[in-house]
Amino acid sequence: MKVLQIVEQAFRTLTEEQDDTILWLTQCMHVHGEDTHLSVLLAGHAVTYAVQQKPQPALTLGDWQQSEPADIRRDLDGLLSKGIPVHVLHEDLAARGLARLTLHEGVEVLYRDQLPELYEKADRIWQW
């Protein structure tokens, strides 16, 4: 089974978690040698993940401090090192003024007119 994970919401749960929930889940779902093939498309506000250069800063709320802030770069590296393709939507980068920034190594840029082909390759599309 081929599953495309479309991540549109950025930075949700990062206050209390050390990872983006869906990027973490995708890594956990990856099993070598199985018939499940995963890929990720960063769209909407999540395109910022593809250009992020530093880990999230530590956050303090009252007496509580996030001792292990999220590191999206590490999450992307984890996906890519397992052979999980990560794509980013060019038009969403451009709409946010990010199209000229350096992308995380290994992330592939797709244009909106390439989406039907990407969708056709998937048996399941999960949009988050």
Buried (B, 14 or more C-beta within 10 A) or exposed (E): EEBBBBBBBBBBBBEEBBBBBBBBBBBEEBEEEEEEBBBBBBBBBBBBBBBBEEBBEEEEEEEEEBEEBBBBBEBBBBBBEEEBBBBBBBBBBEEBEBBEEEBBEEBEBBEEEBBEEBEEEBEEEBEB
